[in-house]
Amino acid sequence: MLSSVMGDHLEVPTSGGHSPDGSFQGSVLNVHFTENKNLYTNVKVGGQPLKLALNSRVEGIYVFMKDSQACHVDEEGEEKNRVCYDPNTSRNSTWCNNDLLCLPAILSKSYECYSDSNLLLENKAEYPSMYYDSLKFTESHVEGSDDVEVLDLVKAAGAEKAAGEGDAAGGGDAAGGGDAAGGGEEVGYANAAGGETDATFQNTDVKLVTDLSLYKGWSLFKDTDGMMGLAGRELSCRNVSAWNTIVEKSNSLYALDVNLPEGSVKPFVESPTQEDSKRGASSYAKFVPKKASSNEADGAAEPSGSTSEIHIGDYKKSFGPIVWSEPRERGGIFSDSFMQFTLYNLEVCQNNIFGKYSSNWQGVIDLSSKCLVLPKMFWLSLMEYLPVNKNDERCIPKRKEVTFDEGTVPRMCAVDPGSRPLPVLKFYLSDNDTVSDNNIGGGSGGEIGGDPPRGGIQEVHIPLDNLIINEEGQNDGYLCVLPDVHEGVSSENSGRTTKPLIKFGTYVINNFYVVVDQENYRVGFANKKEYHSSNDRCTQRAQCVGNQFYEPALNICVDPDCSVWYFYTLNEETKKCESISSRFYVFLLIILLLLLLDIQSYYFYRKSVHVAKVSSR
């Protein structure tokens, strides 16, 4: 199976982890995309070559059981050649014959595995749901163990040289490692001592998944054989995973160079009307890697369909300076385990869509999702400013009688070709301490390629025009930005944060070289893709009148609350608080006069009674 799998992926590198600048000293995990654009790497589990989807929000090895619901095979779809994991084929597998939930120790009592070579499927347990691309995924699995070999893990040329002059002089290991990765043969990741391979793990923890949520309109996990978790050891419920063992030997430092297959993003084609326009509608940005040699192959600019790699133990310097996030807070099992960072002042069209909620929010690299996932209030703000098709009921429904089931396919907005290019979505990785009319950071300042704005704090750009899906099916032409309508609301898993995260899926990561320094709890970014952008088609700012005040988060004018004053009401035409009409005052005056007359009559009555009493004496 592995040879056929690798043969289908022409983008697999043939040179292992060779670095253009010659200074890269780490190792390389080659990763690939399936036809459904699921990111995976090749791993042998129990001697069976599998395509394991990379999931940065779980820890450990998950394998989909052959002939189970989790390994659904559609004979007419792309997954018709799906194989999955067969527990009966493995020789060394053992299974935990107890149906307890295996959760991190801080969330439940310690898990004990009653190991047995016989698999009892009645011991499967259903685990708390997780949301990927705003869709709810629930899975059931049986804990167990088996032998694992990470096939796509190879040494970089620099690491080989450091391992010994003999290997460097021979040159065969580097070429062999690259050929193995490209041809589908087993490759070893030799340690510095030249001893046993670090890519093979005996009797390591695996999770046999028997049930998994599937969605007809969304292709997550459909053409993969399992998942390889990239989250930190804090989420482990048993032993440390193969991934964390590899990374921890390399100072917990790794970098993501993820590149979507060519044709995944709908290209920008300038229309004749745009070409004739004198406005100079679009800006163009291109990031050229630094070249450390005259070799054309080393200095090649990144094509849209280039290979994908994870660099372990070091990161490549050819992408230019890395913009680092602030070290995140420590002590939470999820924040410590995720590729999490703090982003400040998320802006589009020179408006801060965080509004008055906060100056910052928590973001996370989510390789299991495809799109940019925003908390719903921020998504609504973003869509309000973008030139998307708001009449599409899948976007922002205008008619209440039309229902859209967000539980089956994510809510997205389509982009008409004439509305392109879209503006960039920008953010900062440190606090720029700017206050404006919308509480924080109203204007962006600084142009592409110009000086760093705001006191030298570097912007990071998400080119929204590079997030438009290009595929056959119902998602074609849609902007891959989704609202997170679930997480932070449900309390079914009390161990998860109640604050929804901003998630960067593969369509977003495609535009960056991302460096993850888990030892220092920080994440770094460098833009690497060319893109077009323009603010000319942003929604115009709402013009407020009268006593209305502007709410930038939703680009609306809010009427004043006239009820705080007595006898004032809102004039719907002028939008001003005006006193009630003169007829009310005439009526009030009559009431006062009647009251005075009543008091006066009472006074005269009492006086006459007093006079009568005096006269009768």
Buried (B, 14 or more C-beta within 10 A) or exposed (E): BBEEBBEEBEBBBEBBBBBBBBEBBBBBBBBBBBBBBBBBBBBBBBEBBBBBBBBBBBBBBBBBBBEBBBBBBEEEBEBEEBBBBBBEEBEEBBBBBBEBBBBBEEBEEEBEBEBBEEBEEEBBBEBBBBBBBBBBBEBBBBBBBBBBBBBBBBBBBBBBBBBBEEBBEEEEBBBBBBBBBBBBBBBBBBBEEEEEBBBBBEBBBBBBBBBBBBBEEBBBBBBBBBBBBBBBBBBBBBBBBBBBBBBBBBBBBBBBBBBBBEEBBBEBEBEEEBEEEEEEBBBEBEBEBEBBEEEEEBBEEBEBBBBBBBBBBBBBBBBBEBBBBBEBEEEBBBBBBBBBBBBBBBBBBBBBBBBEBEBBBBBBBBBBBBBBBBBBBBBBBBBBBBBBBBEBEBBBBEEEEEEEEBEEBBBBBBBEEEBBBBBBBBBBBBBBEBEBEBBBBBBBBBEBEEEEBBEEBBBBBBBBBBBBBEBEEEBEBBBBBBBBBBBBEEEEEEBBEEEBBBBBBBBBBBBBBBBBBBEEBBBBBBBBBBBBBBBBBBBEBBEBEBBBEBBBBBBEBBBBEBEEEEEBBBEEEEBBBBEEEEEEEEEEEEEEEEEEEEEEEEEEEEEEEEEEEEEEE
